[in-house]
Structure formats: structure tokens, C-alpha cells
């Protein structure tokens, strides 16, 4: 990245921080302890000087943005947590806001590794019947939207230059095969069809899609999707906690690394495990 491009990025993003602060330039200068003439110089298109390190840190700390973002090294700015509601009802023919944004983030993550801990079984592997079963109490239009979103995630994973790692507890997978817990009431034929689909797709997509199974008695993981280095979305149940700070994303990535290291079933072996569970469930 050349110096001119870095300067242009910094000026543009500093202008954005000032605008978002809703402060006058004088008030902004005071809040960051930056001399007003220095601020004016940094915002001038004619400026040819990069800011000093202490100036960058002052803006970053006071207005909760990353230094990398100010210099144009990353595309995420505010170091904050955002609550995003999962829509449970919406007009026919429209997409739920949460699904739209999640799919947008998948698109932005092409070329980066997406890391995913599902709430139950991975969405991109689900059959329509399983989605309808899970969505039965969420309104008439919800299953159709969820089916569309699952199909879009599967399409993303099949596209070139995509890479996804997924971690689930082996106990959760076994509970599904047996129809236990939240899966009680799902007809056996639909569970068998779901197992068949998980076997087929996990074989088809490997190694672009790698599904690790960990021991839920030794590890715990909340449902989360980490979109490369850009952001992480923790699923809290009809609500997402979206994190964009570099440190938060790195911490969740390290947590995911720990799940992978402790996996008791590796991705190449998952289809064979599912075949065994399917056979056992038919007895």
C-alpha cells in the first residue's frame, strides 16, 4: 500500500469518526487532546504527513476504533458489540434483516476462513423437514425463510475460494440420531433422511468444509460464526451479539482452535461415524 493511498484512507476514516462523534472540530480536538490546527491539517486533502503514533492511539482509544482501521489495513471500524435481533416474522417475499446481514458477511468472507459452531446441527446440512420441525413455533413464514437461508449458506460453501471449519459436540450428533432431547418428536424417517444428507454433503464438500466433533463433557462452545478476521456473531437465541474488535475476533478464533485441537472425531472420519449412527438408529 503506497503512502498516498494510506493518507487518503486515514483522512477519509478520520472524517467518518468526526462525523459519527457528532462533535464540532473544536470539541473533537478537546476530546482527543489533539491540537485543533493539527486536526485541521490531518483532514486537509493537501496533507502529505502521516499522523504521529500518539495521535492515532488517542483517536482509537477515545472513539473506539482500531488503529488498523484508521490506516486502512482492515475494513472493520467501531470496536463495539452490536445486538442484532433475529427476525421471527416478516412480510412475504422479503428477507429477514438478520439473514440478509449474515449472508452479506459470508459474501465478504470469501477468501477467508469461516469458523462455525452451530446451535444444533450445521444449517447448511439441514433438510427442509428438519428446518420445518425446528421452526414450527416461530410463525408460518419462518420455515420458508430458514430453508432459503440454509440453501444460500450451502451455495456459499460450494463456491470457489471458500473455506469453513465447523465444530459440534459428538453428544449433540448422537442425540439427533437417537431422536433425544430437542429432537424428540421428529419422525424417524426424517432423522434418517437428515443423516443421509449430512453424510453426502460432508463427503462432497471436504476439505473446503471440515466438520470436527469434540467431547461435550470436556469442552463447551456457544453458537458462534467467526467471519475471517472481520467479525464474529454469537447466537444468543433470536438475538445475535456481533463483535468487530480485532481482539474479540482473535480471542474467539483461539477458542475455536482449542475445540479443533481437542476434537475426538476428525473431518475425514465424520461421514463414517454418521453411517454407524444411521445404522444403529434403524434397529
C-alpha positions as CSV (number, residue, x, y, z in Angstrom):
1,X,0.0,0.0,0.0
2,X,1.6,3.3,-1.1
3,X,1.8,6.4,1.1
4,X,-0.7,8.4,-0.8
5,X,-3.3,5.7,-0.5
6,X,-2.6,5.4,3.2
7,X,-3.1,9.1,3.7
8,X,-6.3,9.1,1.7
9,X,-7.6,6.2,3.8
10,X,-6.7,7.9,7.0
11,X,-8.3,11.2,6.1
12,X,-11.5,9.6,4.9
13,X,-11.8,7.5,8.1
14,X,-10.9,10.3,10.4
15,X,-13.6,12.4,8.8
16,X,-16.0,9.5,9.4
17,X,-15.0,9.3,13.1
18,X,-15.5,13.1,13.5
19,X,-18.9,12.9,11.8
20,X,-20.0,9.9,13.8
21,X,-19.0,11.7,17.0
22,X,-21.5,14.5,16.3
23,X,-19.0,16.9,17.7
24,X,-17.6,20.1,16.3
25,X,-13.9,20.0,15.3
26,X,-13.1,22.0,18.4
27,X,-14.9,19.6,20.7
28,X,-13.4,16.6,18.9
29,X,-9.9,18.1,19.3
30,X,-10.5,18.6,23.0
31,X,-11.9,15.0,23.5
32,X,-8.8,13.5,21.9
33,X,-6.2,16.0,23.2
34,X,-5.2,16.8,19.7
35,X,-4.4,20.4,18.8
36,X,-7.1,21.9,16.6
37,X,-4.6,23.1,14.0
38,X,-3.2,19.5,13.8
39,X,-6.7,18.1,13.3
40,X,-7.3,20.6,10.5
41,X,-4.0,19.6,8.9
42,X,-4.8,15.9,9.1
43,X,-8.2,16.5,7.5
44,X,-6.9,18.6,4.7
45,X,-6.7,16.9,1.2
46,X,-3.3,18.7,0.8
47,X,-1.8,17.0,3.8
48,X,1.3,14.8,3.0
49,X,2.2,13.8,6.5
50,X,1.1,10.6,8.3
51,X,-0.2,11.2,11.9
52,X,2.1,10.5,14.8
53,X,1.6,7.2,16.7
54,X,0.2,9.0,19.8
55,X,-2.4,10.8,17.6
56,X,-3.6,7.5,16.2
57,X,-3.8,6.0,19.7
58,X,-5.7,9.0,21.0
59,X,-8.3,8.8,18.3
60,X,-8.6,5.0,18.5
61,X,-9.0,4.9,22.3
62,X,-11.3,7.9,22.7
63,X,-13.7,6.9,19.8
64,X,-13.3,3.1,20.0
65,X,-11.9,2.3,16.6
66,X,-8.9,0.3,15.7
67,X,-5.6,1.8,14.6
68,X,-5.5,-0.7,11.7
69,X,-8.9,0.5,10.5
70,X,-7.8,4.2,10.7
71,X,-4.9,3.4,8.4
72,X,-7.0,1.3,6.0
73,X,-5.4,-2.1,7.0
74,X,-8.8,-3.6,7.9
75,X,-12.4,-2.9,6.9
76,X,-14.0,-3.0,10.4
77,X,-14.0,0.1,12.4
78,X,-16.0,0.5,15.7
79,X,-14.6,-1.7,18.4
80,X,-18.0,-2.5,19.8
81,X,-20.6,-5.1,20.4
82,X,-23.8,-4.8,18.4
83,X,-27.1,-6.6,19.2
84,X,-28.9,-7.8,16.1
85,X,-32.3,-9.3,16.5
86,X,-33.2,-12.5,14.6
87,X,-36.5,-11.8,12.8
88,X,-39.3,-14.2,13.6
89,X,-41.9,-12.7,11.4
90,X,-41.6,-10.7,8.2
91,X,-43.6,-9.8,5.1
92,X,-43.9,-12.4,2.3
93,X,-41.3,-12.1,-0.4
94,X,-38.8,-10.2,1.8
95,X,-35.7,-11.4,3.6
96,X,-35.2,-11.2,7.4
97,X,-32.7,-8.5,8.3
98,X,-30.6,-10.9,10.3
99,X,-30.5,-13.4,7.5
100,X,-29.6,-10.7,4.9
101,X,-26.7,-9.4,7.0
102,X,-25.4,-12.9,7.8
103,X,-25.4,-13.8,4.1
104,X,-23.7,-10.5,3.4
105,X,-21.0,-11.3,5.9
106,X,-20.5,-14.7,4.2
107,X,-20.0,-12.9,0.9
108,X,-17.5,-10.6,2.4
109,X,-15.6,-13.5,3.9
110,X,-14.8,-15.2,0.5
111,X,-11.1,-15.8,0.6
112,X,-11.0,-16.0,4.4
113,X,-11.8,-18.9,6.7
114,X,-15.2,-19.0,8.3
115,X,-15.4,-20.8,11.6
116,X,-18.7,-22.0,12.9
117,X,-20.2,-23.6,16.0
118,X,-23.9,-24.3,15.2
119,X,-26.7,-24.2,17.8
120,X,-27.8,-27.7,16.8
121,X,-26.6,-29.3,13.5
122,X,-24.9,-27.1,10.9
123,X,-27.5,-25.1,9.0
124,X,-26.0,-25.8,5.6
125,X,-26.5,-29.6,6.1
126,X,-30.2,-29.4,7.2
127,X,-33.0,-30.9,5.3
128,X,-36.2,-28.9,4.7
129,X,-38.1,-31.2,7.1
130,X,-35.7,-30.6,9.9
131,X,-35.8,-26.9,9.4
132,X,-39.6,-27.0,9.5
133,X,-39.5,-29.1,12.7
134,X,-37.2,-26.5,14.3
135,X,-39.3,-23.6,13.1
136,X,-42.7,-25.0,13.9
137,X,-43.4,-22.5,16.7
138,X,-41.9,-19.4,15.0
139,X,-44.7,-18.4,12.6
140,X,-45.9,-19.6,9.3
141,X,-43.4,-17.8,7.1
142,X,-40.3,-18.6,9.2
143,X,-39.6,-22.1,7.8
144,X,-39.5,-20.8,4.2
145,X,-37.0,-18.1,5.1
146,X,-34.8,-20.5,7.1
147,X,-34.8,-23.0,4.2
148,X,-33.8,-20.2,1.8
149,X,-31.0,-19.1,4.1
150,X,-29.7,-22.6,4.6
151,X,-29.6,-23.1,0.9
152,X,-27.7,-19.9,0.4
153,X,-25.1,-21.0,3.0
154,X,-24.7,-24.3,1.3
155,X,-24.2,-22.5,-2.1
156,X,-21.6,-20.2,-0.5
157,X,-19.7,-23.3,0.8
158,X,-19.8,-24.9,-2.7
159,X,-18.4,-21.7,-4.3
160,X,-14.7,-21.4,-5.2
161,X,-12.3,-19.8,-2.7
162,X,-14.5,-20.6,0.3
163,X,-13.3,-22.4,3.4
164,X,-15.3,-23.3,6.5
165,X,-14.5,-25.2,9.7
166,X,-17.3,-26.4,11.9
167,X,-17.2,-27.8,15.5
168,X,-20.1,-29.7,17.2
169,X,-20.3,-31.9,20.2
170,X,-20.4,-35.6,19.4
171,X,-23.1,-35.9,22.1
172,X,-25.3,-33.5,20.2
173,X,-24.9,-35.5,17.0
174,X,-25.7,-38.8,18.8
175,X,-28.8,-37.2,20.4
176,X,-30.1,-36.2,17.0
177,X,-29.6,-39.8,15.6
178,X,-31.5,-41.2,18.6
179,X,-34.3,-38.6,18.5
180,X,-33.5,-37.4,22.0
181,X,-33.9,-34.0,23.7
182,X,-35.0,-31.3,21.4
183,X,-35.3,-33.8,18.6
184,X,-38.0,-35.9,20.4
185,X,-41.0,-35.9,18.1
186,X,-39.1,-35.7,14.9
187,X,-40.2,-38.7,12.9
188,X,-37.5,-41.4,12.4
189,X,-37.8,-41.3,8.6
190,X,-36.9,-37.6,8.7
191,X,-34.0,-38.2,11.0
192,X,-32.7,-40.9,8.7
193,X,-33.0,-38.6,5.7
194,X,-31.1,-35.9,7.6
195,X,-28.3,-38.3,8.5
196,X,-28.1,-39.3,4.8
197,X,-27.9,-35.7,3.8
198,X,-25.2,-34.9,6.4
199,X,-23.1,-37.9,5.1
200,X,-23.5,-36.9,1.5
201,X,-22.7,-33.2,1.9
202,X,-19.8,-33.6,4.4
203,X,-18.2,-36.1,1.9
204,X,-18.9,-33.8,-1.1
205,X,-17.5,-30.6,0.5
206,X,-14.4,-32.0,2.2
207,X,-11.9,-30.4,2.5
208,X,-13.4,-27.0,1.8
209,X,-15.9,-27.8,4.6
210,X,-14.3,-29.6,7.6
211,X,-16.6,-30.8,10.5
212,X,-14.9,-31.5,13.8
213,X,-16.6,-33.3,16.7
214,X,-15.5,-32.6,20.2
215,X,-16.4,-34.2,23.5
216,X,-19.1,-32.0,25.2
217,X,-18.1,-33.4,28.6
218,X,-14.7,-31.8,28.2
219,X,-15.4,-28.7,26.3
220,X,-18.2,-26.1,25.9
221,X,-18.8,-23.8,23.0
222,X,-21.6,-21.3,22.5
223,X,-23.1,-21.0,19.0
224,X,-20.9,-18.6,17.0
225,X,-19.7,-17.8,13.5
226,X,-16.3,-16.1,13.0
227,X,-16.0,-14.5,9.6
228,X,-12.3,-14.5,9.0
229,X,-10.7,-11.5,10.8
230,X,-13.7,-9.2,10.1
231,X,-16.3,-10.0,12.8
232,X,-17.9,-12.7,15.0
233,X,-21.6,-13.3,15.6
234,X,-22.6,-15.0,18.8
235,X,-26.0,-16.5,18.6
236,X,-27.9,-16.0,21.9
237,X,-31.3,-17.3,20.8
238,X,-33.4,-15.0,18.5
239,X,-30.6,-12.5,19.1
240,X,-27.0,-12.1,17.8
241,X,-24.2,-10.4,19.6
242,X,-21.9,-9.0,16.8
243,X,-18.3,-8.3,17.7
244,X,-15.9,-6.4,15.4
245,X,-12.9,-5.6,17.5
246,X,-9.7,-7.3,16.4
247,X,-9.1,-8.6,19.9
248,X,-12.6,-10.1,20.3
249,X,-12.4,-11.9,17.0
250,X,-8.9,-13.2,17.7
251,X,-10.0,-14.5,21.2
252,X,-12.9,-16.4,19.7
253,X,-10.7,-17.8,17.0
254,X,-8.3,-19.0,19.6
255,X,-11.2,-20.6,21.4
256,X,-12.2,-22.3,18.2
257,X,-8.6,-23.6,17.7
258,X,-8.8,-25.2,21.2
259,X,-12.0,-27.0,20.1
260,X,-10.2,-28.3,17.0
261,X,-7.2,-29.5,19.0
262,X,-9.5,-31.4,21.4
263,X,-11.7,-32.9,18.7
264,X,-12.4,-36.7,19.2
265,X,-13.5,-37.1,15.6
266,X,-11.6,-35.6,12.7
267,X,-13.4,-34.4,9.5
268,X,-12.5,-37.3,7.3
269,X,-14.0,-39.7,9.8
270,X,-17.3,-37.9,10.4
271,X,-19.2,-39.5,7.5
272,X,-18.2,-43.0,8.8
273,X,-19.4,-42.1,12.2
274,X,-22.7,-40.8,10.8
275,X,-23.1,-44.0,8.8
276,X,-22.8,-46.0,12.0
277,X,-25.3,-43.8,13.8
278,X,-27.8,-44.2,10.9
279,X,-27.5,-48.0,11.0
280,X,-27.9,-48.1,14.8
281,X,-31.0,-45.8,14.6
282,X,-32.7,-48.2,12.2
283,X,-32.5,-51.1,14.6
